[in-house]
């Protein structure tokens, strides 16, 4: 029956998971992804010299966060452990997510991966991605003919 629909079994389960997430979002099931979007939320902006990424990752040990940068991509990965004793509690609302997470994004310009800096302060991870020299804007001097 799956072959008739044109799905392979792994594709079928991926599609079912996607539909379940979409239904949770539409019908308001309490959960981090349904109310707050993708974890961790990011702000990405350009200050002229660098691309700056700020990720909200509260309550984590910075040693458990991994940042990987390449010429045009950035990946932030980690794992937020479930608090001990969680299974004995009766929740009225549960919006914080636990477990592994990964965010990858394509950068708008090439960066210099060797000069990337990351700092974690008060639950916010700030990553400074200096632009590669060939992609920085240059002032062109105009000569009179």
DATA-V908578 format. One line per field, one symbol per residue. ss: DSSP state (h for helix, s for strand, l for the rest). A space follows every 10 residues. Layout:
ss=???
This chain:
ss=lhhhhlllhh hhhhhhhhhh hhhhhhhlll lhhhhhllll lsssssllls ssssssllll lhhhsssssl llssssssss lllllhhhll llllllllss ssssssllll slhhhlssss sllsssssss slhhhlllll lllll
